[in-house]
Amino acid sequence: MTAVGDTDRLSQVFMNLLSNAVHYNREQGEIRISTGLENGTAVVRVADTGQGIPSEDVPRVFERFYRGDRARSRAERRQGLGLAIAKAVVDAHGGSIEVSSQPGVGSVFTVRLPGAA
């Protein structure tokens, strides 16, 4: 089974997730990518061992221009658009994207896309 969609846009989703995983990871941290099928849905998870996201920020991470660590984001010229774009692309493909995170432990972003047999 494979997910069907716009290759360029879906690549952008996963590049955004990987870029964030690298950027917000701790030194000598790990990034894990897993793929699989769940109830006929293609599932991709990008997990890191980075700083994590404070619980009060989790509901807003997919909002346009939202940056949890504003001072750091501004200094590093991050716009707060990557996750909003990822969500828009995944939504347009009939899928979903979610995050689970624990400060000091890391984050897991899960993308679910409808599959085609």
TIDREN-790182 format. One record per atom (N, C-alpha, C): residue number from 1; residue in one letter; atom name; z, x negated, y. Coordinates in pm, 1 decimal. Example, Ala and Ser with C-alpha at 12.3 -4.5 7.8 and 13.67 -1.06 7.14 Angstrom:
! TIDREN-790182
n,res,atom,c3,c1,c2
1,A,N,780.0,-1319.0,-569.0
1,A,CA,780.0,-1230.0,-450.0
1,A,C,780.0,-1320.0,-330.0
2,S,N,708.0,-1285.0,-225.0
2,S,CA,714.0,-1367.0,-106.0
2,S,C,787.0,-1290.0,3.0
END
This chain:
! TIDREN-790182
n,res,atom,c3,c1,c2
1,M,N,0.0,-84.2,-118.1
1,M,CA,0.0,0.0,0.0
1,M,C,0.0,-88.8,124.6
2,T,N,-70.2,-46.4,224.8
2,T,CA,-75.1,-120.1,350.6
2,T,C,-55.7,-22.2,466.4
3,A,N,-12.2,-76.5,576.6
3,A,CA,-5.1,2.5,699.2
3,A,C,-139.5,-10.2,768.9
4,V,N,-184.3,97.2,828.1
4,V,CA,-313.3,98.4,895.9
4,V,C,-288.3,109.2,1045.8
5,G,N,-358.9,25.6,1122.6
5,G,CA,-341.5,34.2,1266.6
5,G,C,-421.7,-70.2,1339.8
6,D,N,-400.3,-77.6,1467.4
6,D,CA,-466.9,-172.3,1555.2
6,D,C,-404.1,-310.5,1534.1
7,T,N,-478.4,-399.1,1473.3
7,T,CA,-427.8,-531.9,1437.9
7,T,C,-375.6,-607.5,1559.2
8,D,N,-449.5,-602.9,1668.6
8,D,CA,-408.0,-675.9,1788.9
8,D,C,-275.1,-622.6,1843.1
9,R,N,-262.7,-490.1,1850.5
9,R,CA,-139.3,-431.2,1905.0
9,R,C,-20.7,-454.3,1810.9
10,L,N,-43.1,-439.6,1680.9
10,L,CA,66.4,-463.6,1586.4
10,L,C,106.1,-611.0,1585.0
11,S,N,10.4,-698.9,1602.4
11,S,CA,42.8,-841.8,1613.7
11,S,C,130.2,-865.8,1735.4
12,Q,N,100.9,-796.0,1843.8
12,Q,CA,180.7,-808.5,1966.0
12,Q,C,325.1,-764.3,1940.1
13,V,N,343.4,-658.4,1863.0
13,V,CA,477.7,-611.0,1829.0
13,V,C,555.0,-722.4,1759.7
14,F,N,495.0,-779.8,1655.8
14,F,CA,567.9,-879.2,1577.3
14,F,C,583.9,-1011.6,1651.0
15,M,N,490.1,-1044.1,1737.3
15,M,CA,506.6,-1164.7,1820.3
15,M,C,621.7,-1145.0,1919.0
16,N,N,633.7,-1025.3,1976.1
16,N,CA,745.9,-996.8,2066.1
16,N,C,879.1,-1007.5,1992.2
17,L,N,886.3,-950.3,1873.7
17,L,CA,1010.5,-955.9,1796.2
17,L,C,1045.5,-1099.1,1757.7
18,L,N,944.9,-1174.9,1714.1
18,L,CA,970.6,-1314.5,1675.9
18,L,C,1006.7,-1399.8,1797.0
19,S,N,940.3,-1377.1,1908.0
19,S,CA,971.1,-1451.4,2029.7
19,S,C,1115.8,-1427.6,2071.2
20,N,N,1159.8,-1301.9,2066.9
20,N,CA,1299.0,-1271.8,2100.3
20,N,C,1394.7,-1335.2,2000.6
21,A,N,1360.3,-1331.0,1872.9
21,A,CA,1447.1,-1389.7,1770.3
21,A,C,1464.9,-1539.3,1794.2
22,V,N,1358.1,-1606.3,1832.1
22,V,CA,1366.7,-1749.7,1861.4
22,V,C,1446.2,-1771.4,1989.9
23,H,N,1413.1,-1696.3,2092.4
23,H,CA,1473.9,-1715.7,2224.0
23,H,C,1624.6,-1691.1,2224.3
24,Y,N,1667.6,-1587.1,2156.3
24,Y,CA,1808.9,-1549.1,2160.5
24,Y,C,1889.3,-1600.4,2041.1
25,N,N,1827.8,-1681.2,1956.9
25,N,CA,1899.3,-1737.2,1842.7
25,N,C,1988.7,-1850.6,1888.0
26,R,N,2085.2,-1883.4,1805.9
26,R,CA,2171.3,-1997.9,1836.0
26,R,C,2104.3,-2125.0,1784.2
27,E,N,2149.5,-2237.2,1831.9
27,E,CA,2097.7,-2365.3,1784.5
27,E,C,2123.1,-2374.8,1634.3
28,Q,N,2022.8,-2418.1,1561.1
28,Q,CA,2027.8,-2427.5,1414.8
28,Q,C,2043.0,-2290.4,1348.6
29,G,N,2008.4,-2185.0,1420.1
29,G,CA,2016.4,-2050.8,1364.1
29,G,C,1900.8,-2023.7,1268.7
30,E,N,1903.3,-1907.4,1209.8
30,E,CA,1799.5,-1868.1,1114.6
30,E,C,1728.4,-1742.4,1162.8
31,I,N,1603.4,-1730.5,1123.1
31,I,CA,1524.6,-1609.2,1143.0
31,I,C,1470.6,-1571.0,1006.7
32,R,N,1490.4,-1446.4,969.1
32,R,CA,1442.0,-1398.3,840.5
32,R,C,1346.3,-1282.6,864.8
33,I,N,1233.2,-1286.9,798.4
33,I,CA,1134.7,-1179.3,805.6
33,I,C,1121.2,-1123.6,664.9
34,S,N,1134.8,-993.8,652.5
34,S,CA,1117.5,-931.8,521.6
34,S,C,1023.7,-812.9,535.3
35,T,N,952.2,-786.8,429.5
35,T,CA,859.8,-674.0,425.7
35,T,C,884.9,-595.8,297.5
36,G,N,850.8,-470.3,299.9
36,G,CA,867.5,-390.4,179.5
36,G,C,820.0,-249.1,201.0
37,L,N,843.8,-169.1,100.6
37,L,CA,809.3,-27.5,104.2
37,L,C,935.3,53.9,83.9
38,E,N,949.3,158.2,161.8
38,E,CA,1060.1,251.5,147.5
38,E,C,1004.1,392.2,162.5
39,N,N,1007.9,468.9,56.1
39,N,CA,959.6,607.5,58.4
39,N,C,818.1,618.4,114.3
40,G,N,729.0,532.5,70.7
40,G,CA,590.1,537.0,114.2
40,G,C,565.3,483.6,254.0
41,T,N,664.0,417.7,311.1
41,T,CA,653.1,363.2,446.6
41,T,C,660.1,211.2,440.4
42,A,N,570.6,145.2,513.0
42,A,CA,575.8,-0.9,523.0
42,A,C,690.1,-38.0,617.5
43,V,N,773.5,-132.2,574.0
43,V,CA,890.7,-171.4,652.2
43,V,C,888.3,-322.2,674.1
44,V,N,905.4,-362.2,798.9
44,V,CA,915.4,-503.9,834.4
44,V,C,1045.7,-522.0,911.2
45,R,N,1123.7,-620.5,867.4
45,R,CA,1249.9,-652.0,935.9
45,R,C,1243.8,-794.8,988.1
46,V,N,1287.4,-811.8,1112.6
46,V,CA,1301.3,-943.4,1173.7
46,V,C,1448.6,-958.0,1208.8
47,A,N,1513.9,-1052.7,1142.8
47,A,CA,1657.7,-1072.9,1160.9
47,A,C,1682.9,-1213.1,1214.1
48,D,N,1782.3,-1224.2,1301.3
48,D,CA,1820.5,-1355.9,1352.4
48,D,C,1971.6,-1371.5,1345.6
49,T,N,2015.2,-1493.2,1361.9
49,T,CA,2158.8,-1524.9,1361.2
49,T,C,2203.5,-1563.5,1501.5
50,G,N,2145.9,-1497.3,1599.2
50,G,CA,2170.0,-1531.7,1738.7
50,G,C,2291.6,-1466.2,1799.3
51,Q,N,2287.5,-1452.4,1929.9
51,Q,CA,2401.3,-1404.9,2006.5
51,Q,C,2430.9,-1258.1,1985.6
52,G,N,2336.8,-1182.9,1934.1
52,G,CA,2357.2,-1039.7,1915.7
52,G,C,2348.1,-964.3,2046.8
53,I,N,2356.3,-834.4,2037.2
53,I,CA,2343.8,-746.8,2152.9
53,I,C,2472.9,-666.4,2164.0
54,P,N,2536.5,-666.7,2280.1
54,P,CA,2657.7,-585.6,2296.9
54,P,C,2628.4,-438.3,2267.1
55,S,N,2723.0,-370.7,2205.9
55,S,CA,2702.1,-231.5,2163.1
55,S,C,2660.7,-140.8,2279.3
56,E,N,2710.6,-167.7,2399.2
56,E,CA,2673.6,-83.0,2513.2
56,E,C,2528.3,-102.6,2555.7
57,D,N,2466.4,-214.2,2517.2
57,D,CA,2326.8,-240.4,2552.2
57,D,C,2228.3,-191.6,2446.0
58,V,N,2273.9,-174.9,2322.5
58,V,CA,2183.7,-138.4,2212.6
58,V,C,2100.9,-13.8,2242.3
59,P,N,2158.3,95.2,2293.9
59,P,CA,2076.8,215.1,2318.0
59,P,C,1967.1,195.8,2422.9
60,R,N,1975.8,90.1,2501.9
60,R,CA,1880.5,72.7,2612.2
60,R,C,1778.4,-38.8,2589.8
61,V,N,1786.3,-112.5,2479.9
61,V,CA,1701.2,-231.1,2465.0
61,V,C,1552.1,-200.3,2464.3
62,F,N,1513.3,-77.4,2432.5
62,F,CA,1370.9,-43.9,2429.3
62,F,C,1321.4,16.0,2561.1
63,E,N,1407.2,21.8,2661.9
63,E,CA,1367.5,73.3,2793.1
63,E,C,1289.8,-33.6,2869.5
64,R,N,1189.9,10.5,2944.1
64,R,CA,1112.4,-82.2,3027.7
64,R,C,1202.6,-147.7,3130.6
65,F,N,1185.8,-276.9,3146.2
65,F,CA,1255.1,-359.7,3245.0
65,F,C,1404.8,-375.3,3219.3
66,Y,N,1453.5,-325.9,3105.4
66,Y,CA,1596.1,-341.9,3078.1
66,Y,C,1622.2,-481.7,3022.9
67,R,N,1718.5,-548.5,3082.3
67,R,CA,1758.6,-682.0,3036.2
67,R,C,1909.9,-682.5,3029.0
68,G,N,1961.6,-704.8,2910.3
68,G,CA,2106.3,-705.5,2893.2
68,G,C,2173.1,-816.5,2971.4
69,D,N,2119.5,-936.1,2962.0
69,D,CA,2175.3,-1052.6,3031.2
69,D,C,2084.9,-1079.2,3151.2
70,R,N,2107.7,-1004.8,3258.4
70,R,CA,2016.9,-1008.9,3373.5
70,R,C,2005.6,-1146.5,3438.2
71,A,N,2116.6,-1215.0,3454.9
71,A,CA,2112.8,-1345.5,3520.2
71,A,C,2030.7,-1444.1,3438.1
72,R,N,2054.5,-1447.2,3307.8
72,R,CA,1980.4,-1539.1,3220.6
72,R,C,1832.9,-1500.3,3214.9
73,S,N,1804.6,-1370.9,3203.1
73,S,CA,1666.8,-1324.3,3195.4
73,S,C,1589.2,-1359.0,3321.8
74,R,N,1653.4,-1338.3,3437.2
74,R,CA,1587.8,-1368.3,3564.1
74,R,C,1559.2,-1517.2,3575.5
75,A,N,1655.7,-1599.3,3538.2
75,A,CA,1638.6,-1744.3,3546.1
75,A,C,1528.6,-1792.7,3453.0
76,E,N,1510.4,-1723.9,3342.6
76,E,CA,1409.1,-1764.9,3245.0
76,E,C,1278.9,-1687.3,3262.1
77,R,N,1272.3,-1606.5,3366.6
77,R,CA,1152.6,-1528.6,3400.4
77,R,C,1110.5,-1431.6,3291.3
78,R,N,1206.4,-1373.5,3225.0
78,R,CA,1178.5,-1270.5,3125.2
78,R,C,1176.5,-1137.1,3198.8
79,Q,N,1080.4,-1053.3,3165.4
79,Q,CA,1057.6,-930.6,3240.6
79,Q,C,1128.1,-807.8,3183.8
80,G,N,1170.9,-811.6,3059.6
80,G,CA,1231.3,-694.1,2999.6
80,G,C,1128.8,-591.9,2955.9
81,L,N,1010.5,-638.6,2919.6
81,L,CA,903.4,-547.6,2876.8
81,L,C,869.3,-559.0,2728.6
82,G,N,901.5,-669.9,2665.9
82,G,CA,857.6,-694.7,2528.2
82,G,C,898.1,-586.7,2429.8
83,L,N,1024.6,-546.0,2431.5
83,L,CA,1069.7,-444.6,2336.4
83,L,C,1017.9,-305.8,2372.8
84,A,N,1001.5,-279.0,2502.1
84,A,CA,943.9,-150.7,2544.4
84,A,C,799.6,-140.0,2497.1
85,I,N,726.1,-249.2,2508.6
85,I,CA,587.4,-251.3,2460.7
85,I,C,585.3,-234.2,2309.6
86,A,N,672.6,-305.4,2240.0
86,A,CA,677.7,-294.4,2094.0
86,A,C,703.4,-149.3,2053.1
87,K,N,798.2,-84.2,2118.4
87,K,CA,828.7,54.9,2084.7
87,K,C,709.2,145.7,2111.8
88,A,N,642.9,127.5,2224.4
88,A,CA,527.7,211.4,2258.5
88,A,C,416.6,195.8,2154.6
89,V,N,391.0,73.5,2112.0
89,V,CA,285.5,48.2,2012.6
89,V,C,323.4,110.7,1878.2
90,V,N,447.0,88.5,1835.7
90,V,CA,491.3,143.3,1707.4
90,V,C,488.0,296.2,1712.1
91,D,N,536.3,354.4,1821.0
91,D,CA,532.0,500.1,1835.5
91,D,C,387.8,551.8,1828.4
92,A,N,294.3,482.8,1894.1
92,A,CA,154.1,523.6,1894.2
92,A,C,93.3,518.6,1754.4
93,H,N,151.8,438.5,1666.6
93,H,CA,105.3,428.9,1528.1
93,H,C,179.7,526.1,1436.2
94,G,N,262.5,612.1,1494.0
94,G,CA,335.2,710.2,1414.7
94,G,C,454.3,651.5,1341.6
95,G,N,500.6,535.7,1387.3
95,G,CA,611.6,469.0,1321.9
95,G,C,738.6,475.6,1403.4
96,S,N,832.7,388.8,1366.4
96,S,CA,959.3,382.4,1439.0
96,S,C,1006.5,237.6,1442.9
97,I,N,1089.3,208.2,1542.1
97,I,CA,1150.5,76.2,1554.4
97,I,C,1296.1,98.8,1592.3
98,E,N,1383.4,20.3,1530.4
98,E,CA,1526.0,33.0,1560.3
98,E,C,1590.5,-104.0,1552.3
99,V,N,1709.4,-111.8,1605.7
99,V,CA,1782.9,-237.6,1604.4
99,V,C,1925.6,-211.2,1558.9
100,S,N,1977.1,-305.1,1482.2
100,S,CA,2120.6,-310.0,1455.3
100,S,C,2164.3,-449.7,1495.5
101,S,N,2279.9,-458.8,1558.2
101,S,CA,2320.9,-587.6,1611.6
101,S,C,2472.1,-597.3,1615.9
102,Q,N,2517.5,-719.6,1602.1
102,Q,CA,2659.5,-747.9,1613.9
102,Q,C,2675.2,-873.1,1699.6
103,P,N,2743.0,-862.8,1813.5
103,P,CA,2760.8,-979.4,1899.7
103,P,C,2820.5,-1097.2,1822.8
104,G,N,2759.8,-1213.3,1844.2
104,G,CA,2805.2,-1335.3,1779.1
104,G,C,2754.4,-1353.0,1637.7
105,V,N,2688.5,-1251.0,1583.3
105,V,CA,2639.0,-1257.6,1444.7
105,V,C,2486.5,-1254.0,1441.1
106,G,N,2425.5,-1167.0,1521.2
106,G,CA,2280.3,-1158.6,1525.1
106,G,C,2230.8,-1015.7,1529.6
107,S,N,2099.1,-1003.4,1521.1
107,S,CA,2032.8,-874.2,1531.6
107,S,C,1929.3,-859.6,1422.1
108,V,N,1902.9,-734.7,1385.6
108,V,CA,1796.3,-701.6,1290.7
108,V,C,1712.1,-591.8,1354.0
109,F,N,1584.9,-619.9,1373.6
109,F,CA,1490.5,-520.6,1423.2
109,F,C,1408.8,-472.7,1302.9
110,T,N,1403.6,-341.6,1285.7
110,T,CA,1333.3,-281.9,1173.2
110,T,C,1219.2,-196.3,1224.9
111,V,N,1098.9,-226.1,1176.3
111,V,CA,978.8,-150.4,1211.6
111,V,C,933.7,-75.8,1086.4
112,R,N,911.1,54.1,1101.4
112,R,CA,858.9,137.3,992.5
112,R,C,724.8,194.1,1036.1
113,L,N,624.9,175.6,950.4
113,L,CA,491.0,224.4,980.5
113,L,C,439.6,306.2,862.7
114,P,N,373.0,419.0,892.1
114,P,CA,317.3,497.1,782.5
114,P,C,215.7,413.3,706.5
115,G,N,212.9,432.1,577.7
115,G,CA,122.6,353.8,493.7
115,G,C,0.3,433.2,452.5
116,A,N,-97.8,359.7,402.9
116,A,CA,-217.9,420.7,346.5
116,A,C,-232.8,363.3,206.6
117,A,N,-256.1,449.3,112.8
117,A,CA,-269.0,405.5,-27.6
117,A,C,-395.8,326.1,-48.1
END
